[in-house]
């Protein structure tokens, strides 16, 4: 019964999670049932074309369910759509980019940040 419940919950998170850019708080928010359960904190220095990610946070009860992964993907897709570059200080985001090298061009060459994207082959992803 536990395995079924976990699988059901994972489907529920996948179906019900929404990612929203919140300019007032400077965060990309993962929202489930109206509750913010995770976020990427960002700054837009001087209103320029570069965004700084400082860290990714997920509430403990929602960890291990793909919330942070979906959050990062959506945030990076938003940067790409808005033609912004990334200065990154978050190791989770750096690891995500290493596993999804199609996002590596978003990292600002002049100001990459301290969380350097590891130079390694992407890990295998679960399908």
N, CA, C and O atoms as CSV, one atom per row, in Angstrom:
chain,resi,resn,atom,element,x,y,z
A,1,UNK,N,N,0.825,-1.199,0.000
A,1,UNK,CA,C,0.000,0.000,0.000
A,1,UNK,C,C,0.867,1.261,0.000
A,1,UNK,O,O,0.504,2.253,-0.633
A,2,UNK,N,N,2.014,1.242,0.703
A,2,UNK,CA,C,2.887,2.402,0.755
A,2,UNK,C,C,3.411,2.752,-0.628
A,2,UNK,O,O,3.455,3.928,-0.990
A,3,UNK,N,N,3.814,1.743,-1.415
A,3,UNK,CA,C,4.323,2.002,-2.765
A,3,UNK,C,C,3.249,2.664,-3.615
A,3,UNK,O,O,3.545,3.604,-4.353
A,4,UNK,N,N,2.017,2.199,-3.530
A,4,UNK,CA,C,0.934,2.810,-4.292
A,4,UNK,C,C,0.724,4.253,-3.858
A,4,UNK,O,O,0.544,5.139,-4.694
A,5,UNK,N,N,0.748,4.484,-2.566
A,5,UNK,CA,C,0.537,5.841,-2.047
A,5,UNK,C,C,1.619,6.785,-2.533
A,5,UNK,O,O,1.325,7.913,-2.926
A,6,UNK,N,N,2.879,6.338,-2.511
A,6,UNK,CA,C,3.973,7.185,-2.967
A,6,UNK,C,C,3.809,7.492,-4.457
A,6,UNK,O,O,3.953,8.642,-4.871
A,7,UNK,N,N,3.511,6.478,-5.258
A,7,UNK,CA,C,3.322,6.680,-6.693
A,7,UNK,C,C,2.152,7.646,-6.927
A,7,UNK,O,O,2.247,8.538,-7.770
A,8,UNK,N,N,1.071,7.473,-6.197
A,8,UNK,CA,C,-0.075,8.361,-6.332
A,8,UNK,C,C,0.320,9.787,-5.979
A,8,UNK,O,O,-0.040,10.726,-6.690
A,9,UNK,N,N,1.061,9.958,-4.879
A,9,UNK,CA,C,1.474,11.303,-4.461
A,9,UNK,C,C,2.358,11.953,-5.513
A,9,UNK,O,O,2.184,13.133,-5.817
A,10,UNK,N,N,3.319,11.193,-6.083
A,10,UNK,CA,C,4.196,11.751,-7.111
A,10,UNK,C,C,3.378,12.233,-8.296
A,10,UNK,O,O,3.667,13.291,-8.855
A,11,UNK,N,N,2.361,11.476,-8.690
A,11,UNK,CA,C,1.499,11.912,-9.790
A,11,UNK,C,C,0.752,13.177,-9.405
A,11,UNK,O,O,0.594,14.083,-10.224
A,12,UNK,N,N,0.291,13.242,-8.163
A,12,UNK,CA,C,-0.436,14.413,-7.703
A,12,UNK,C,C,0.449,15.662,-7.747
A,12,UNK,O,O,0.005,16.713,-8.208
A,13,UNK,N,N,1.698,15.560,-7.274
A,13,UNK,CA,C,2.611,16.702,-7.306
A,13,UNK,C,C,2.831,17.124,-8.741
A,13,UNK,O,O,2.817,18.315,-9.051
A,14,UNK,N,N,3.036,16.150,-9.624
A,14,UNK,CA,C,3.293,16.453,-11.027
A,14,UNK,C,C,2.099,17.171,-11.648
A,14,UNK,O,O,2.277,18.109,-12.425
A,15,UNK,N,N,0.908,16.747,-11.320
A,15,UNK,CA,C,-0.285,17.324,-11.933
A,15,UNK,C,C,-0.652,18.677,-11.333
A,15,UNK,O,O,-1.179,19.536,-12.041
A,16,UNK,N,N,-0.386,18.885,-10.053
A,16,UNK,CA,C,-0.907,20.058,-9.373
A,16,UNK,C,C,0.108,21.155,-9.103
A,16,UNK,O,O,-0.283,22.243,-8.679
A,17,UNK,N,N,1.398,20.917,-9.331
A,17,UNK,CA,C,2.404,21.927,-9.013
A,17,UNK,C,C,2.461,22.986,-10.107
A,17,UNK,O,O,2.457,22.679,-11.299
A,18,UNK,N,N,2.514,24.224,-9.674
A,18,UNK,CA,C,2.639,25.348,-10.583
A,18,UNK,C,C,3.884,26.129,-10.178
A,18,UNK,O,O,4.185,26.248,-8.990
A,19,UNK,N,N,4.607,26.662,-11.160
A,19,UNK,CA,C,5.779,27.489,-10.872
A,19,UNK,C,C,5.460,28.911,-11.297
A,19,UNK,O,O,5.029,29.155,-12.424
A,20,UNK,N,N,5.675,29.844,-10.383
A,20,UNK,CA,C,5.355,31.248,-10.637
A,20,UNK,C,C,6.565,32.119,-10.320
A,20,UNK,O,O,7.232,31.935,-9.302
A,21,UNK,N,N,6.836,33.076,-11.214
A,21,UNK,CA,C,7.890,34.067,-10.939
A,21,UNK,C,C,7.249,35.163,-10.111
A,21,UNK,O,O,6.265,35.776,-10.525
A,22,UNK,N,N,7.816,35.406,-8.934
A,22,UNK,CA,C,7.288,36.412,-8.016
A,22,UNK,C,C,8.301,37.553,-7.925
A,22,UNK,O,O,9.243,37.492,-7.135
A,23,UNK,N,N,8.104,38.579,-8.726
A,23,UNK,CA,C,9.021,39.709,-8.749
A,23,UNK,C,C,9.051,40.483,-7.442
A,23,UNK,O,O,10.071,41.080,-7.100
A,24,UNK,N,N,7.937,40.481,-6.704
A,24,UNK,CA,C,7.888,41.203,-5.424
A,24,UNK,C,C,8.840,40.596,-4.392
A,24,UNK,O,O,9.507,41.323,-3.655
A,25,UNK,N,N,8.900,39.258,-4.341
A,25,UNK,CA,C,9.766,38.606,-3.354
A,25,UNK,C,C,11.105,38.196,-3.942
A,25,UNK,O,O,11.997,37.771,-3.207
A,26,UNK,N,N,11.264,38.317,-5.264
A,26,UNK,CA,C,12.508,37.890,-5.899
A,26,UNK,C,C,12.681,36.386,-5.817
A,26,UNK,O,O,13.728,35.892,-5.400
A,27,UNK,N,N,11.635,35.654,-6.221
A,27,UNK,CA,C,11.711,34.197,-6.165
A,27,UNK,C,C,10.868,33.569,-7.263
A,27,UNK,O,O,9.884,34.143,-7.730
A,28,UNK,N,N,11.281,32.385,-7.657
A,28,UNK,CA,C,10.437,31.497,-8.447
A,28,UNK,C,C,9.814,30.564,-7.429
A,28,UNK,O,O,10.532,29.897,-6.685
A,29,UNK,N,N,8.503,30.504,-7.381
A,29,UNK,CA,C,7.810,29.743,-6.350
A,29,UNK,C,C,7.175,28.477,-6.917
A,29,UNK,O,O,6.520,28.518,-7.959
A,30,UNK,N,N,7.369,27.356,-6.229
A,30,UNK,CA,C,6.658,26.113,-6.515
A,30,UNK,C,C,5.416,26.125,-5.641
A,30,UNK,O,O,5.511,26.176,-4.414
A,31,UNK,N,N,4.257,26.078,-6.271
A,31,UNK,CA,C,2.993,26.218,-5.547
A,31,UNK,C,C,2.151,24.956,-5.747
A,31,UNK,O,O,1.907,24.523,-6.873
A,32,UNK,N,N,1.717,24.380,-4.625
A,32,UNK,CA,C,0.813,23.230,-4.634
A,32,UNK,C,C,-0.369,23.580,-3.751
A,32,UNK,O,O,-0.202,23.943,-2.586
A,33,UNK,N,N,-1.556,23.471,-4.306
A,33,UNK,CA,C,-2.792,23.786,-3.565
A,33,UNK,C,C,-2.724,25.158,-2.896
A,33,UNK,O,O,-3.161,25.318,-1.756
A,34,UNK,N,N,-2.180,26.143,-3.600
A,34,UNK,CA,C,-2.118,27.504,-3.090
A,34,UNK,C,C,-1.017,27.763,-2.079
A,34,UNK,O,O,-0.892,28.880,-1.577
A,35,UNK,N,N,-0.219,26.754,-1.771
A,35,UNK,CA,C,0.851,26.884,-0.775
A,35,UNK,C,C,2.207,26.855,-1.479
A,35,UNK,O,O,2.460,25.988,-2.315
A,36,UNK,N,N,3.080,27.813,-1.133
A,36,UNK,CA,C,4.445,27.807,-1.652
A,36,UNK,C,C,5.210,26.722,-0.904
A,36,UNK,O,O,5.367,26.787,0.315
A,37,UNK,N,N,5.691,25.709,-1.657
A,37,UNK,CA,C,6.393,24.583,-1.040
A,37,UNK,C,C,7.878,24.570,-1.396
A,37,UNK,O,O,8.640,23.752,-0.882
A,38,UNK,N,N,8.275,25.471,-2.268
A,38,UNK,CA,C,9.672,25.568,-2.642
A,38,UNK,C,C,9.920,26.848,-3.404
A,38,UNK,O,O,8.988,27.468,-3.917
A,39,UNK,N,N,11.201,27.252,-3.479
A,39,UNK,CA,C,11.515,28.478,-4.210
A,39,UNK,C,C,12.973,28.525,-4.608
A,39,UNK,O,O,13.836,27.900,-3.990
A,40,UNK,N,N,13.220,29.283,-5.656
A,40,UNK,CA,C,14.574,29.683,-6.021
A,40,UNK,C,C,14.627,31.176,-5.757
A,40,UNK,O,O,13.816,31.935,-6.287
A,41,UNK,N,N,15.572,31.593,-4.944
A,41,UNK,CA,C,15.730,33.010,-4.628
A,41,UNK,C,C,16.637,33.624,-5.690
A,41,UNK,O,O,17.703,33.093,-6.000
A,42,UNK,N,N,16.192,34.755,-6.244
A,42,UNK,CA,C,16.983,35.400,-7.288
A,42,UNK,C,C,17.053,36.904,-7.071
A,42,UNK,O,O,16.259,37.491,-6.336
A,43,UNK,N,N,18.032,37.506,-7.739
A,43,UNK,CA,C,18.160,38.964,-7.782
A,43,UNK,C,C,18.343,39.338,-9.248
A,43,UNK,O,O,18.866,38.560,-10.046
A,44,UNK,N,N,17.909,40.526,-9.578
A,44,UNK,CA,C,18.098,41.086,-10.917
A,44,UNK,C,C,18.921,42.350,-10.730
A,44,UNK,O,O,18.368,43.447,-10.639
A,45,UNK,N,N,20.262,42.200,-10.671
A,45,UNK,CA,C,21.130,43.348,-10.349
A,45,UNK,C,C,20.960,44.498,-11.331
A,45,UNK,O,O,21.146,44.329,-12.536
A,46,UNK,N,N,20.613,45.644,-10.819
A,46,UNK,CA,C,20.512,46.859,-11.617
A,46,UNK,C,C,19.502,46.803,-12.737
A,46,UNK,O,O,19.565,47.616,-13.660
A,47,UNK,N,N,18.559,45.854,-12.683
A,47,UNK,CA,C,17.547,45.768,-13.725
A,47,UNK,C,C,18.117,45.372,-15.076
A,47,UNK,O,O,17.497,45.629,-16.108
A,48,UNK,N,N,19.289,44.748,-15.084
A,48,UNK,CA,C,19.967,44.398,-16.330
A,48,UNK,C,C,19.440,43.138,-16.979
A,48,UNK,O,O,18.291,42.748,-16.769
A,49,UNK,N,N,20.275,42.515,-17.757
A,49,UNK,CA,C,19.921,41.322,-18.523
A,49,UNK,C,C,20.484,40.054,-17.889
A,49,UNK,O,O,20.541,39.003,-18.526
A,50,UNK,N,N,20.898,40.164,-16.626
A,50,UNK,CA,C,21.502,39.043,-15.916
A,50,UNK,C,C,20.776,38.822,-14.603
A,50,UNK,O,O,20.512,39.767,-13.860
A,51,UNK,N,N,20.454,37.561,-14.322
A,51,UNK,CA,C,19.776,37.176,-13.087
A,51,UNK,C,C,20.751,36.366,-12.240
A,51,UNK,O,O,21.513,35.553,-12.763
A,52,UNK,N,N,20.721,36.593,-10.931
A,52,UNK,CA,C,21.554,35.843,-9.997
A,52,UNK,C,C,20.664,34.907,-9.186
A,52,UNK,O,O,19.732,35.354,-8.518
A,53,UNK,N,N,20.956,33.596,-9.246
A,53,UNK,CA,C,20.280,32.612,-8.397
A,53,UNK,C,C,21.161,32.390,-7.181
A,53,UNK,O,O,22.340,32.065,-7.320
A,54,UNK,N,N,20.597,32.562,-5.978
A,54,UNK,CA,C,21.400,32.355,-4.776
A,54,UNK,C,C,21.184,30.982,-4.150
A,54,UNK,O,O,22.149,30.350,-3.720
A,55,UNK,N,N,19.956,30.511,-4.089
A,55,UNK,CA,C,19.727,29.175,-3.538
A,55,UNK,C,C,18.327,28.668,-3.862
A,55,UNK,O,O,17.419,29.429,-4.197
A,56,UNK,N,N,18.195,27.345,-3.745
A,56,UNK,CA,C,16.925,26.651,-3.958
A,56,UNK,C,C,16.506,26.043,-2.627
A,56,UNK,O,O,17.306,25.418,-1.931
A,57,UNK,N,N,15.244,26.237,-2.288
A,57,UNK,CA,C,14.712,25.750,-1.015
A,57,UNK,C,C,13.437,24.955,-1.298
A,57,UNK,O,O,12.596,25.384,-2.088
A,58,UNK,N,N,13.294,23.789,-0.648
A,58,UNK,CA,C,12.051,23.018,-0.720
A,58,UNK,C,C,11.684,22.624,0.701
A,58,UNK,O,O,12.531,22.152,1.458
A,59,UNK,N,N,10.413,22.818,1.064
A,59,UNK,CA,C,9.949,22.405,2.388
A,59,UNK,C,C,10.282,20.930,2.603
A,59,UNK,O,O,10.115,20.122,1.689
A,60,UNK,N,N,10.752,20.567,3.803
A,60,UNK,CA,C,11.172,19.186,4.066
A,60,UNK,C,C,10.128,18.134,3.685
A,60,UNK,O,O,10.492,17.077,3.171
A,61,UNK,N,N,8.859,18.394,3.921
A,61,UNK,CA,C,7.841,17.378,3.630
A,61,UNK,C,C,7.626,17.159,2.127
A,61,UNK,O,O,6.974,16.193,1.732
A,62,UNK,N,N,8.170,18.051,1.290
A,62,UNK,CA,C,8.010,17.917,-0.158
A,62,UNK,C,C,9.304,17.510,-0.858
A,62,UNK,O,O,9.337,17.409,-2.084
A,63,UNK,N,N,10.356,17.277,-0.104
A,63,UNK,CA,C,11.642,16.893,-0.704
A,63,UNK,C,C,11.579,15.467,-1.241
A,63,UNK,O,O,10.823,14.631,-0.745
A,64,UNK,N,N,12.384,15.210,-2.258
A,64,UNK,CA,C,12.447,13.882,-2.851
A,64,UNK,C,C,11.307,13.569,-3.797
A,64,UNK,O,O,11.113,12.412,-4.172
A,65,UNK,N,N,10.550,14.584,-4.188
A,65,UNK,CA,C,9.385,14.374,-5.050
A,65,UNK,C,C,9.503,15.125,-6.374
A,65,UNK,O,O,8.529,15.239,-7.118
A,66,UNK,N,N,10.693,15.632,-6.660
A,66,UNK,CA,C,10.901,16.301,-7.940
A,66,UNK,C,C,10.521,17.765,-7.969
A,66,UNK,O,O,10.542,18.390,-9.029
A,67,UNK,N,N,10.173,18.323,-6.815
A,67,UNK,CA,C,9.765,19.727,-6.763
A,67,UNK,C,C,10.909,20.636,-7.210
A,67,UNK,O,O,10.712,21.499,-8.066
A,68,UNK,N,N,12.093,20.453,-6.644
A,68,UNK,CA,C,13.228,21.326,-6.979
A,68,UNK,C,C,13.619,21.184,-8.443
A,68,UNK,O,O,13.954,22.173,-9.095
A,69,UNK,N,N,13.580,19.975,-8.959
A,69,UNK,CA,C,13.935,19.744,-10.360
A,69,UNK,C,C,12.981,20.482,-11.291
A,69,UNK,O,O,13.422,21.151,-12.225
A,70,UNK,N,N,11.689,20.368,-11.047
A,70,UNK,CA,C,10.711,21.084,-11.882
A,70,UNK,C,C,10.852,22.586,-11.724
A,70,UNK,O,O,10.702,23.337,-12.688
A,71,UNK,N,N,11.136,23.017,-10.520
A,71,UNK,CA,C,11.313,24.443,-10.238
A,71,UNK,C,C,12.489,25.005,-11.036
A,71,UNK,O,O,12.362,26.052,-11.672
A,72,UNK,N,N,13.619,24.324,-11.005
A,72,UNK,CA,C,14.807,24.786,-11.737
A,72,UNK,C,C,14.536,24.795,-13.235
A,72,UNK,O,O,14.863,25.768,-13.914
A,73,UNK,N,N,13.948,23.732,-13.758
A,73,UNK,CA,C,13.662,23.679,-15.190
A,73,UNK,C,C,12.790,24.853,-15.618
A,73,UNK,O,O,13.078,25.515,-16.615
A,74,UNK,N,N,11.741,25.106,-14.873
A,74,UNK,CA,C,10.842,26.208,-15.219
A,74,UNK,C,C,11.533,27.563,-15.124
A,74,UNK,O,O,11.324,28.429,-15.973
A,75,UNK,N,N,12.353,27.747,-14.099
A,75,UNK,CA,C,13.069,29.021,-13.943
A,75,UNK,C,C,14.051,29.229,-15.093
A,75,UNK,O,O,14.136,30.327,-15.644
A,76,UNK,N,N,14.793,28.184,-15.458
A,76,UNK,CA,C,15.741,28.315,-16.564
A,76,UNK,C,C,15.016,28.541,-17.892
A,76,UNK,O,O,15.487,29.310,-18.730
A,77,UNK,N,N,13.884,27.882,-18.088
A,77,UNK,CA,C,13.086,28.123,-19.296
A,77,UNK,C,C,12.611,29.570,-19.352
A,77,UNK,O,O,12.558,30.172,-20.425
A,78,UNK,N,N,12.268,30.120,-18.195
A,78,UNK,CA,C,11.837,31.519,-18.141
A,78,UNK,C,C,12.992,32.455,-18.498
A,78,UNK,O,O,12.803,33.414,-19.246
A,79,UNK,N,N,14.191,32.182,-17.967
A,79,UNK,CA,C,15.353,33.007,-18.317
A,79,UNK,C,C,15.594,32.971,-19.819
A,79,UNK,O,O,15.831,34.003,-20.447
A,80,UNK,N,N,15.532,31.782,-20.381
A,80,UNK,CA,C,15.740,31.637,-21.829
A,80,UNK,C,C,14.697,32.436,-22.612
A,80,UNK,O,O,15.042,33.156,-23.549
A,81,UNK,N,N,13.447,32.313,-22.239
A,81,UNK,CA,C,12.371,33.016,-22.943
A,81,UNK,C,C,12.522,34.536,-22.848
A,81,UNK,O,O,12.154,35.262,-23.771
A,82,UNK,N,N,13.064,35.006,-21.728
A,82,UNK,CA,C,13.237,36.444,-21.519
A,82,UNK,C,C,14.610,36.940,-21.973
A,82,UNK,O,O,14.949,38.111,-21.802
A,83,UNK,N,N,15.408,36.013,-22.565
A,83,UNK,CA,C,16.742,36.320,-23.093
A,83,UNK,C,C,17.661,36.930,-22.031
A,83,UNK,O,O,18.352,37.920,-22.270
A,84,UNK,N,N,17.642,36.296,-20.835
A,84,UNK,CA,C,18.492,36.714,-19.726
A,84,UNK,C,C,19.612,35.708,-19.544
A,84,UNK,O,O,19.489,34.554,-19.955
A,85,UNK,N,N,20.708,36.142,-18.925
A,85,UNK,CA,C,21.789,35.232,-18.567
A,85,UNK,C,C,21.752,34.981,-17.066
A,85,UNK,O,O,21.053,35.668,-16.322
A,86,UNK,N,N,22.521,33.982,-16.637
A,86,UNK,CA,C,22.482,33.535,-15.254
A,86,UNK,C,C,23.850,33.650,-14.592
A,86,UNK,O,O,24.861,33.205,-15.136
A,87,UNK,N,N,23.862,34.252,-13.414
A,87,UNK,CA,C,24.986,34.165,-12.497
A,87,UNK,C,C,24.498,33.255,-11.377
A,87,UNK,O,O,23.505,33.558,-10.715
A,88,UNK,N,N,25.196,32.136,-11.165
A,88,UNK,CA,C,24.662,31.102,-10.298
A,88,UNK,C,C,25.526,30.862,-9.056
A,88,UNK,O,O,26.737,30.659,-9.152
A,89,UNK,N,N,24.874,30.889,-7.894
A,89,UNK,CA,C,25.514,30.574,-6.617
A,89,UNK,C,C,24.889,29.336,-5.973
A,89,UNK,O,O,25.224,28.995,-4.839
A,90,UNK,N,N,23.995,28.670,-6.679
A,90,UNK,CA,C,23.265,27.520,-6.131
A,90,UNK,C,C,23.811,26.223,-6.715
A,90,UNK,O,O,23.779,26.024,-7.930
A,91,UNK,N,N,24.314,25.338,-5.850
A,91,UNK,CA,C,24.891,24.085,-6.327
A,91,UNK,C,C,23.849,23.157,-6.942
A,91,UNK,O,O,24.168,22.394,-7.854
A,92,UNK,N,N,22.612,23.208,-6.459
A,92,UNK,CA,C,21.562,22.362,-7.050
A,92,UNK,C,C,21.328,22.766,-8.501
A,92,UNK,O,O,21.198,21.905,-9.371
A,93,UNK,N,N,21.274,24.063,-8.765
A,93,UNK,CA,C,21.089,24.554,-10.135
A,93,UNK,C,C,22.290,24.149,-10.990
A,93,UNK,O,O,22.118,23.745,-12.140
A,94,UNK,N,N,23.502,24.251,-10.443
A,94,UNK,CA,C,24.703,23.864,-11.191
A,94,UNK,C,C,24.641,22.390,-11.578
A,94,UNK,O,O,24.955,22.038,-12.715
A,95,UNK,N,N,24.243,21.531,-10.653
A,95,UNK,CA,C,24.123,20.103,-10.958
A,95,UNK,C,C,23.035,19.846,-11.996
A,95,UNK,O,O,23.195,18.993,-12.869
A,96,UNK,N,N,21.933,20.581,-11.901
A,96,UNK,CA,C,20.856,20.428,-12.894
A,96,UNK,C,C,21.374,20.774,-14.290
A,96,UNK,O,O,21.108,20.051,-15.250
A,97,UNK,N,N,22.109,21.876,-14.402
A,97,UNK,CA,C,22.642,22.285,-15.704
A,97,UNK,C,C,23.649,21.254,-16.213
A,97,UNK,O,O,23.689,20.983,-17.413
A,98,UNK,N,N,24.452,20.680,-15.338
A,98,UNK,CA,C,25.395,19.635,-15.753
A,98,UNK,C,C,24.648,18.445,-16.350
A,98,UNK,O,O,25.115,17.834,-17.311
A,99,UNK,N,N,23.495,18.118,-15.783
A,99,UNK,CA,C,22.685,17.001,-16.285
A,99,UNK,C,C,21.832,17.378,-17.488
A,99,UNK,O,O,21.314,16.502,-18.180
A,100,UNK,N,N,21.683,18.665,-17.741
A,100,UNK,CA,C,20.876,19.179,-18.854
A,100,UNK,C,C,21.692,20.251,-19.579
A,100,UNK,O,O,21.390,21.440,-19.483
A,101,UNK,N,N,22.722,19.823,-20.303
A,101,UNK,CA,C,23.676,20.779,-20.895
A,101,UNK,C,C,23.064,21.766,-21.876
A,101,UNK,O,O,23.720,22.735,-22.257
A,102,UNK,N,N,21.834,21.546,-22.289
A,102,UNK,CA,C,21.164,22.506,-23.172
A,102,UNK,C,C,20.944,23.860,-22.485
A,102,UNK,O,O,20.628,24.847,-23.150
A,103,UNK,N,N,21.109,23.910,-21.162
A,103,UNK,CA,C,20.957,25.173,-20.431
A,103,UNK,C,C,22.292,25.866,-20.148
A,103,UNK,O,O,22.315,26.984,-19.634
A,104,UNK,N,N,23.390,25.212,-20.479
A,104,UNK,CA,C,24.704,25.758,-20.126
A,104,UNK,C,C,24.957,27.127,-20.757
A,104,UNK,O,O,25.654,27.955,-20.170
A,105,UNK,N,N,24.404,27.373,-21.938
A,105,UNK,CA,C,24.630,28.673,-22.585
A,105,UNK,C,C,23.961,29.829,-21.845
A,105,UNK,O,O,24.240,30.991,-22.141
A,106,UNK,N,N,23.088,29.530,-20.897
A,106,UNK,CA,C,22.462,30.591,-20.100
A,106,UNK,C,C,23.425,31.179,-19.066
A,106,UNK,O,O,23.245,32.318,-18.633
A,107,UNK,N,N,24.440,30.417,-18.670
A,107,UNK,CA,C,25.387,30.886,-17.653
A,107,UNK,C,C,26.222,32.023,-18.250
A,107,UNK,O,O,26.845,31.867,-19.301
A,108,UNK,N,N,26.222,33.156,-17.569
A,108,UNK,CA,C,26.949,34.337,-18.030
A,108,UNK,C,C,28.455,34.063,-18.000
A,108,UNK,O,O,29.009,33.752,-16.945
A,109,UNK,N,N,29.109,34.176,-19.145
A,109,UNK,CA,C,30.543,33.872,-19.247
A,109,UNK,C,C,31.391,34.826,-18.407
A,109,UNK,O,O,32.408,34.414,-17.850
A,110,UNK,N,N,30.993,36.078,-18.311
A,110,UNK,CA,C,31.764,37.058,-17.541
A,110,UNK,C,C,31.520,36.956,-16.048
A,110,UNK,O,O,32.423,37.199,-15.248
A,111,UNK,N,N,30.302,36.597,-15.670
A,111,UNK,CA,C,29.922,36.526,-14.259
A,111,UNK,C,C,29.194,35.200,-13.994
A,111,UNK,O,O,27.980,35.200,-13.793
A,112,UNK,N,N,29.921,34.065,-13.992
A,112,UNK,CA,C,29.248,32.776,-13.851
A,112,UNK,C,C,28.742,32.476,-12.440
A,112,UNK,O,O,27.845,31.650,-12.274
A,113,UNK,N,N,29.305,33.135,-11.417
A,113,UNK,CA,C,28.945,32.834,-10.036
A,113,UNK,C,C,29.872,31.774,-9.471
A,113,UNK,O,O,30.712,31.230,-10.187
A,114,UNK,N,N,29.721,31.480,-8.188
A,114,UNK,CA,C,30.634,30.541,-7.526
A,114,UNK,C,C,30.199,29.081,-7.629
A,114,UNK,O,O,31.009,28.185,-7.387
A,115,UNK,N,N,28.948,28.823,-7.981
A,115,UNK,CA,C,28.490,27.437,-8.144
A,115,UNK,C,C,28.729,27.045,-9.599
A,115,UNK,O,O,27.837,27.126,-10.444
A,116,UNK,N,N,29.954,26.619,-9.858
A,116,UNK,CA,C,30.366,26.291,-11.213
A,116,UNK,C,C,29.683,25.000,-11.662
A,116,UNK,O,O,29.561,24.047,-10.892
A,117,UNK,N,N,29.243,24.986,-12.914
A,117,UNK,CA,C,28.618,23.790,-13.473
A,117,UNK,C,C,29.695,22.723,-13.626
A,117,UNK,O,O,30.692,22.945,-14.312
A,118,UNK,N,N,29.503,21.562,-12.992
A,118,UNK,CA,C,30.506,20.507,-13.095
A,118,UNK,C,C,30.707,20.084,-14.548
A,118,UNK,O,O,29.751,19.971,-15.315
A,119,UNK,N,N,31.956,19.855,-14.905
A,119,UNK,CA,C,32.276,19.399,-16.250
A,119,UNK,C,C,32.282,17.878,-16.236
A,119,UNK,O,O,33.320,17.252,-16.020
A,120,UNK,N,N,31.135,17.302,-16.465
A,120,UNK,CA,C,30.974,15.848,-16.429
A,120,UNK,C,C,29.861,15.450,-17.396
A,120,UNK,O,O,29.067,16.280,-17.838
A,121,UNK,N,N,29.829,14.201,-17.699
A,121,UNK,CA,C,28.743,13.692,-18.534
A,121,UNK,C,C,27.454,13.726,-17.716
A,121,UNK,O,O,27.486,13.468,-16.513
A,122,UNK,N,N,26.331,14.038,-18.342
A,122,UNK,CA,C,25.061,14.040,-17.610
A,122,UNK,C,C,24.763,12.680,-16.999
A,122,UNK,O,O,25.032,11.646,-17.610
A,123,UNK,N,N,24.211,12.684,-15.797
A,123,UNK,CA,C,23.783,11.426,-15.179
A,123,UNK,C,C,22.549,10.931,-15.918
A,123,UNK,O,O,21.809,11.714,-16.514
A,124,UNK,N,N,22.342,9.630,-15.869
A,124,UNK,CA,C,21.152,9.080,-16.515
A,124,UNK,C,C,19.917,9.557,-15.776
A,124,UNK,O,O,19.876,9.584,-14.546
A,125,UNK,N,N,18.926,9.926,-16.541
A,125,UNK,CA,C,17.669,10.393,-15.964
A,125,UNK,C,C,16.652,9.279,-15.972
A,125,UNK,O,O,16.610,8.465,-16.895
A,126,UNK,N,N,15.837,9.248,-14.947
A,126,UNK,CA,C,14.740,8.282,-14.912
A,126,UNK,C,C,13.694,8.709,-15.927
A,126,UNK,O,O,13.424,9.900,-16.077
A,127,UNK,N,N,13.114,7.764,-16.612
A,127,UNK,CA,C,12.112,8.121,-17.617
A,127,UNK,C,C,10.733,8.189,-17.056
A,127,UNK,O,O,9.784,8.478,-17.784
